């Protein structure tokens, strides 16, 4: 392995080290971290059944009740909504507990808005935003603002008068919950990806790709296969996380608390179709057995795919030799995180969804998605855009260092 490939794509973490975009990158990655914290707090808010405790929405937020009279007023307002009919034994202390979780979740959302908007304005005035990144920044700003509206749209689904008299526990719409969580994951992903973009200079990509095509042309296909596999497992991870939102929205984790079988069956067909749900496709999203089975299958498929990808990339010499240190670390991180996430998921199911485990499992899905994004990002040196940008010059370089016509032919074929 050549020195360039061994060095790979080091993250240049300071302006002094030569990366003028380091400050902007750190800001974006910091915002991504705050969004991750909000996702975690949101998970705890849902698990503690706190999400419907605040029955109004103020775009700019407000202080929580402070005096006893203010708390009594807020509690009386809560009592007017359908959920209280199922929780009439609730004390003031219990109400304060759930209220603070929901209030904290909402205020964290506003906090990340400030964390993004204020530095964005500063960097824009100082002309520190790199050329071509403004559309992405405005997209992030729009997504952040929209997320608050989606959150309130979700909460409203549990406050309507049509929910009064429900025999089942009143919860928000699983469709709206999945939308809210998916948008949070999408915002996090774009923040994380953009931060990584700015930490790794694009010029370095061409250097690594050129070295790979010059000195390891016949293995170039292997690197591209690993990149494609990384994209595939990252998409699977995102789909699994979205299916988990439907598990949460239907409280499906509290049923079929055995593994790997469900009610002593691999596929409980008798429970997976409810004829009263019309149209029938609603069973995919609202039937407890179907929702949980879907999540199990997606989760195990994702884990198996990640283990296979990481195993081939790290253990097979012909694949390992075309990996940069960053790509190797990404594959190992994906494998380790997937093992931990599967363990958390099974434990959460078998132990009947304890709050700490369930919250850790939701956060684990975001960590696993992060490793996937990092893996895809680490393989940018074999992306079609980078390889095509090298063109005939790379093929000439391959011939110049003695790889001969065979090396040139392999490199040229890889560009097609």
C-alpha positions as CSV (number, residue, x, y, z in Angstrom):
1,X,0.0,0.0,0.0
2,X,1.4,3.4,-1.0
3,X,2.0,6.3,1.4
4,X,-0.8,8.3,0.0
5,X,-3.4,5.5,0.4
6,X,-2.1,4.8,3.9
7,X,-2.6,8.4,4.9
8,X,-6.0,8.6,3.3
9,X,-8.3,11.5,4.1
10,X,-7.1,13.0,7.5
11,X,-9.6,15.4,9.1
12,X,-7.8,18.7,9.2
13,X,-9.2,20.1,12.5
14,X,-7.7,23.6,12.6
15,X,-7.2,26.6,10.4
16,X,-3.5,26.5,11.3
17,X,-3.3,23.0,9.9
18,X,-4.4,24.4,6.5
19,X,-8.2,24.0,6.5
20,X,-9.9,27.4,6.3
21,X,-13.3,25.7,6.7
22,X,-12.5,24.0,10.0
23,X,-14.5,26.5,12.1
24,X,-17.6,26.1,9.9
25,X,-17.2,22.3,10.0
26,X,-17.0,22.2,13.8
27,X,-20.1,24.4,14.1
28,X,-22.1,22.1,11.8
29,X,-20.9,18.9,13.6
30,X,-21.7,20.6,16.9
31,X,-25.3,21.3,15.7
32,X,-25.5,17.7,14.6
33,X,-24.6,16.7,18.2
34,X,-27.3,18.9,19.6
35,X,-29.9,17.4,17.2
36,X,-28.8,14.0,18.4
37,X,-29.4,15.1,22.0
38,X,-32.9,16.3,21.0
39,X,-33.7,13.0,19.4
40,X,-32.7,11.2,22.7
41,X,-34.7,13.6,24.9
42,X,-37.7,13.1,22.5
43,X,-37.4,9.4,22.9
44,X,-37.5,9.7,26.7
45,X,-40.4,12.1,26.4
46,X,-42.4,9.5,24.4
47,X,-41.4,6.6,26.6
48,X,-42.5,8.5,29.8
49,X,-45.8,9.3,28.1
50,X,-45.1,13.0,28.4
51,X,-45.7,14.2,24.9
52,X,-49.3,15.3,25.4
53,X,-48.8,17.2,28.6
54,X,-48.4,20.6,26.9
55,X,-51.7,21.3,25.1
56,X,-50.7,24.5,23.2
57,X,-47.8,25.6,21.1
58,X,-46.0,28.9,21.1
59,X,-43.4,29.3,18.3
60,X,-41.0,31.3,20.5
61,X,-41.5,29.2,23.6
62,X,-42.1,30.3,27.1
63,X,-41.0,29.7,30.7
64,X,-42.6,26.7,32.5
65,X,-45.2,27.3,35.2
66,X,-43.5,28.6,38.3
67,X,-46.0,29.5,41.0
68,X,-48.6,27.0,42.4
69,X,-51.4,29.0,40.7
70,X,-49.6,28.7,37.4
71,X,-49.2,25.0,37.8
72,X,-52.9,24.6,38.8
73,X,-53.9,26.5,35.7
74,X,-51.8,24.3,33.5
75,X,-53.0,21.1,35.1
76,X,-56.6,22.2,34.7
77,X,-56.0,22.9,31.0
78,X,-54.5,19.4,30.6
79,X,-57.6,17.9,32.3
80,X,-59.8,19.2,29.5
81,X,-58.2,16.9,26.9
82,X,-58.9,13.3,26.2
83,X,-55.7,11.8,27.6
84,X,-56.6,12.8,31.2
85,X,-59.7,10.6,31.0
86,X,-57.3,7.6,31.1
87,X,-55.1,9.1,33.8
88,X,-57.5,10.5,36.3
89,X,-55.4,9.3,39.2
90,X,-52.5,11.6,38.2
91,X,-51.2,13.8,40.9
92,X,-49.7,17.3,40.5
93,X,-46.2,15.9,41.0
94,X,-46.7,13.3,38.2
95,X,-48.0,16.0,35.9
96,X,-45.0,18.2,36.6
97,X,-42.7,15.3,35.8
98,X,-44.2,14.7,32.3
99,X,-44.6,18.5,31.7
100,X,-40.9,19.2,32.3
101,X,-39.9,16.4,29.8
102,X,-42.1,17.9,27.1
103,X,-41.1,21.4,27.8
104,X,-37.4,20.5,27.8
105,X,-37.8,18.7,24.5
106,X,-39.4,21.7,22.9
107,X,-36.9,24.2,24.3
108,X,-34.0,22.1,23.1
109,X,-35.5,22.4,19.6
110,X,-35.5,26.1,19.9
111,X,-32.0,26.1,21.3
112,X,-30.6,24.2,18.3
113,X,-32.3,26.8,16.1
114,X,-30.3,29.5,17.8
115,X,-27.1,27.4,17.6
116,X,-27.6,27.2,13.9
117,X,-29.0,30.6,12.9
118,X,-26.7,32.9,15.0
119,X,-23.4,31.3,13.8
120,X,-24.7,31.1,10.3
121,X,-25.4,34.8,10.2
122,X,-21.9,35.4,11.7
123,X,-20.1,33.2,9.1
124,X,-22.2,34.7,6.3
125,X,-21.3,38.2,7.2
126,X,-17.6,37.2,7.5
127,X,-17.8,35.4,4.2
128,X,-16.7,32.2,5.8
129,X,-19.3,30.0,4.2
130,X,-17.6,28.1,1.3
131,X,-18.8,28.8,-2.2
132,X,-21.6,26.5,-3.3
133,X,-22.7,25.7,0.3
134,X,-25.4,28.4,0.7
135,X,-28.2,26.3,-0.8
136,X,-27.4,23.5,1.7
137,X,-27.4,26.0,4.6
138,X,-30.7,27.5,3.7
139,X,-32.1,23.9,3.3
140,X,-30.9,23.1,6.9
141,X,-32.5,26.4,8.2
142,X,-35.8,25.5,6.5
143,X,-35.7,21.9,7.8
144,X,-35.1,23.1,11.4
145,X,-38.0,25.6,11.3
146,X,-40.3,23.1,9.7
147,X,-39.5,20.5,12.4
148,X,-41.3,22.5,15.1
149,X,-44.4,22.6,13.0
150,X,-44.2,18.9,12.3
151,X,-43.8,18.3,16.0
152,X,-47.0,20.3,16.9
153,X,-48.9,18.6,14.0
154,X,-47.9,15.3,15.6
155,X,-49.0,16.3,19.1
156,X,-52.3,17.6,17.8
157,X,-53.2,14.1,16.6
158,X,-53.4,13.0,20.3
159,X,-55.3,16.1,21.5
160,X,-58.4,16.0,19.3
161,X,-61.9,15.5,20.5
162,X,-62.1,12.4,18.2
163,X,-59.8,10.7,20.6
164,X,-62.2,11.1,23.5
165,X,-63.6,7.7,24.6
166,X,-60.8,5.7,23.0
167,X,-60.5,2.3,24.6
168,X,-56.9,1.9,23.8
169,X,-54.2,4.1,25.3
170,X,-54.3,7.5,23.6
171,X,-51.1,8.1,21.5
172,X,-50.1,10.4,18.7
173,X,-50.5,9.2,15.1
174,X,-47.8,6.7,14.2
175,X,-47.6,8.3,10.8
176,X,-47.0,11.7,12.2
177,X,-44.5,10.3,14.8
178,X,-42.6,8.6,12.0
179,X,-42.6,11.9,10.0
180,X,-41.3,13.8,13.0
181,X,-38.5,11.3,13.7
182,X,-37.5,10.9,10.1
183,X,-37.2,14.7,9.6
184,X,-35.0,14.8,12.7
185,X,-32.8,12.1,11.3
186,X,-32.6,13.8,7.9
187,X,-31.6,17.1,9.5
188,X,-29.0,15.4,11.5
189,X,-27.6,13.5,8.5
190,X,-27.3,16.6,6.4
191,X,-25.5,18.5,9.2
192,X,-23.2,15.6,9.8
193,X,-22.4,15.0,6.1
194,X,-21.8,18.7,5.4
195,X,-19.5,18.9,8.4
196,X,-17.5,16.0,7.1
197,X,-17.4,17.5,3.7
198,X,-15.7,20.6,5.1
199,X,-13.3,18.7,7.2
200,X,-11.9,16.7,4.3
201,X,-10.5,18.9,1.5
202,X,-11.8,17.8,-1.9
203,X,-8.2,18.1,-3.3
204,X,-7.2,15.2,-1.1
205,X,-9.8,12.9,-2.8
206,X,-8.2,13.2,-6.2
207,X,-4.8,12.5,-4.7
208,X,-6.0,9.3,-3.1
209,X,-8.0,8.2,-6.1
210,X,-5.1,8.9,-8.5
211,X,-2.7,6.9,-6.3
212,X,-5.2,4.0,-6.1
213,X,-5.7,3.9,-9.9
214,X,-2.0,4.2,-10.5
215,X,-0.7,1.6,-8.0
216,X,-3.7,-0.6,-7.4
217,X,-5.8,-0.3,-10.6
218,X,-6.8,-3.9,-10.7
219,X,-8.3,-3.6,-7.2
220,X,-10.3,-0.5,-7.9
221,X,-13.4,-2.4,-8.5
222,X,-13.2,-3.8,-5.0
223,X,-13.2,-0.3,-3.5
224,X,-16.2,0.7,-5.6
225,X,-18.0,-2.4,-4.5
226,X,-17.4,-1.5,-0.8
227,X,-18.7,2.0,-1.5
228,X,-21.9,0.7,-3.1
229,X,-22.3,-1.7,-0.2
230,X,-21.9,1.1,2.3
231,X,-24.6,3.1,0.6
232,X,-26.9,0.1,0.6
233,X,-26.5,-0.7,4.3
234,X,-26.9,3.0,5.2
235,X,-30.2,3.1,3.4
236,X,-31.2,-0.1,5.1
237,X,-30.3,1.5,8.5
238,X,-32.5,4.5,7.7
239,X,-35.4,2.3,6.7
240,X,-35.1,0.2,9.9
241,X,-35.1,3.4,12.0
242,X,-38.2,4.6,10.3
243,X,-39.9,1.2,10.9
244,X,-38.9,1.6,14.5
245,X,-40.9,4.8,14.7
246,X,-44.0,2.8,13.8
247,X,-43.1,0.3,16.5
248,X,-43.0,3.2,18.9
249,X,-46.1,4.8,17.6
250,X,-48.1,1.6,18.0
251,X,-46.4,0.6,21.3
252,X,-45.7,-2.7,19.5
253,X,-42.6,-3.4,21.6
254,X,-44.9,-4.5,24.5
255,X,-46.3,-7.4,22.5
256,X,-44.6,-10.6,21.4
257,X,-41.8,-10.3,23.9
258,X,-39.9,-13.3,22.8
259,X,-37.0,-13.8,20.4
260,X,-36.4,-15.0,17.8
261,X,-40.0,-16.4,17.5
262,X,-43.2,-14.5,17.9
263,X,-45.8,-16.5,19.8
264,X,-43.8,-19.6,18.9
265,X,-43.9,-18.8,15.2
266,X,-41.5,-17.2,12.8
267,X,-44.3,-15.3,11.2
268,X,-47.6,-15.1,13.1
269,X,-49.8,-14.8,10.1
270,X,-53.0,-15.1,12.1
271,X,-52.2,-11.9,13.9
272,X,-50.7,-9.9,11.0
273,X,-53.9,-9.1,9.2
274,X,-56.8,-7.2,10.8
275,X,-59.8,-7.3,8.5
276,X,-61.2,-4.2,10.2
277,X,-58.3,-2.0,9.0
278,X,-59.3,-0.6,5.6
279,X,-57.6,-0.2,3.3
280,X,-55.6,-3.4,4.0
281,X,-52.2,-1.7,3.6
282,X,-52.9,0.0,6.9
283,X,-51.8,-3.3,8.5
284,X,-48.3,-2.5,7.5
285,X,-48.3,0.6,9.7
286,X,-51.0,0.1,12.4
287,X,-51.1,-3.7,13.1
288,X,-49.0,-4.5,16.1
289,X,-47.8,-7.9,14.9
290,X,-47.1,-6.7,11.4
291,X,-45.2,-3.6,12.5
292,X,-43.0,-5.6,14.9
293,X,-42.3,-8.3,12.3
294,X,-41.3,-5.8,9.7
295,X,-38.9,-4.1,12.2
296,X,-37.4,-7.5,13.2
297,X,-36.8,-8.5,9.6
298,X,-35.4,-5.1,8.6
299,X,-33.2,-5.0,11.7
300,X,-31.7,-8.5,11.2
301,X,-31.3,-7.9,7.4
302,X,-29.4,-4.6,8.2
303,X,-27.2,-6.3,10.8
304,X,-26.4,-9.2,8.6
305,X,-25.5,-6.9,5.6
306,X,-23.3,-4.8,7.8
307,X,-21.5,-7.8,9.3
308,X,-20.9,-9.1,5.7
309,X,-19.7,-5.8,4.4
310,X,-17.3,-5.2,7.3
311,X,-16.1,-8.7,7.2
312,X,-15.2,-8.6,3.5
313,X,-13.7,-5.2,3.7
314,X,-11.5,-5.8,6.7
315,X,-10.6,-9.4,6.4
316,X,-10.3,-10.0,2.7
317,X,-6.8,-8.9,1.6
318,X,-7.8,-7.9,-1.9
319,X,-10.4,-5.5,-0.4
320,X,-8.4,-4.4,2.6
321,X,-5.5,-3.2,0.5
322,X,-7.6,-0.5,-1.2
323,X,-9.0,0.9,2.1
324,X,-7.8,4.2,3.6
325,X,-7.5,4.2,7.4
326,X,-10.7,6.2,7.6
327,X,-12.6,3.6,5.5
328,X,-11.2,0.8,7.7
329,X,-12.3,2.5,10.9
330,X,-15.7,3.2,9.4
331,X,-16.3,-0.5,8.5
332,X,-15.2,-1.6,12.0
333,X,-17.3,1.0,13.7
334,X,-20.4,-0.1,11.7
335,X,-19.9,-3.7,12.6
336,X,-19.3,-3.0,16.3
337,X,-22.2,-0.6,16.5
338,X,-24.6,-3.0,14.7
339,X,-23.8,-5.7,17.2
340,X,-24.5,-3.4,20.1
341,X,-27.7,-2.1,18.5
342,X,-29.0,-5.6,17.9
343,X,-28.2,-6.5,21.5
344,X,-30.0,-3.4,22.7
345,X,-33.0,-4.1,20.6
346,X,-33.4,-7.8,21.7
347,X,-32.8,-6.8,25.3
348,X,-35.4,-4.1,25.1
349,X,-38.0,-6.5,23.7
350,X,-37.3,-9.3,26.2
351,X,-37.4,-7.0,29.2
352,X,-40.7,-5.4,28.1
353,X,-39.4,-2.0,27.0
354,X,-37.7,-0.5,30.1
355,X,-37.2,3.3,29.5
356,X,-33.4,3.4,29.8
357,X,-32.9,0.5,27.3
358,X,-35.5,1.7,24.9
359,X,-34.1,5.2,24.9
360,X,-30.6,3.8,24.4
361,X,-31.9,1.7,21.5
362,X,-33.4,4.7,19.7
363,X,-30.2,6.7,20.2
364,X,-28.2,3.7,19.0
365,X,-30.1,3.8,15.7
366,X,-28.7,7.3,15.2
367,X,-25.2,6.2,16.1
368,X,-25.4,3.4,13.6
369,X,-26.7,5.7,10.9
370,X,-23.7,8.0,11.7
371,X,-21.2,5.2,11.1
372,X,-22.9,4.4,7.8
373,X,-22.7,8.0,6.7
374,X,-19.1,8.1,7.8
375,X,-18.4,5.0,5.8
376,X,-20.0,6.3,2.6
377,X,-18.2,9.6,3.1
378,X,-14.9,7.8,3.6
379,X,-15.3,6.1,0.2
380,X,-15.7,9.3,-1.7
381,X,-12.3,8.7,-3.3
382,X,-13.9,6.1,-5.5
383,X,-17.1,7.9,-6.2
384,X,-18.0,8.2,-9.9
385,X,-17.7,12.0,-9.8
386,X,-14.1,11.9,-8.5
387,X,-13.0,9.1,-10.8
388,X,-14.4,10.7,-13.9
389,X,-12.7,14.0,-12.9
390,X,-9.4,12.3,-13.2
391,X,-10.0,11.2,-16.8
392,X,-7.2,10.4,-19.1
393,X,-4.5,12.1,-17.0
394,X,-4.7,9.3,-14.4
395,X,-4.4,6.6,-17.1
396,X,-1.2,8.4,-18.4
397,X,0.1,8.6,-14.8
398,X,-0.4,4.8,-14.4
399,X,1.6,4.2,-17.6
400,X,4.4,6.6,-16.5
401,X,5.1,4.7,-13.3
402,X,5.5,1.4,-15.0
403,X,2.1,-0.2,-14.6
404,X,2.0,-0.5,-18.4
405,X,-1.0,-1.0,-20.7
406,X,-2.7,-3.5,-18.4
407,X,-2.9,-1.0,-15.6
408,X,-4.1,1.7,-17.9
409,X,-6.8,-0.6,-19.3
410,X,-8.1,-1.6,-15.9
411,X,-8.1,2.0,-14.8
412,X,-9.9,3.1,-17.9
413,X,-12.5,0.3,-17.5
414,X,-13.2,1.3,-13.9
415,X,-14.1,4.8,-15.1
416,X,-16.9,3.5,-17.4
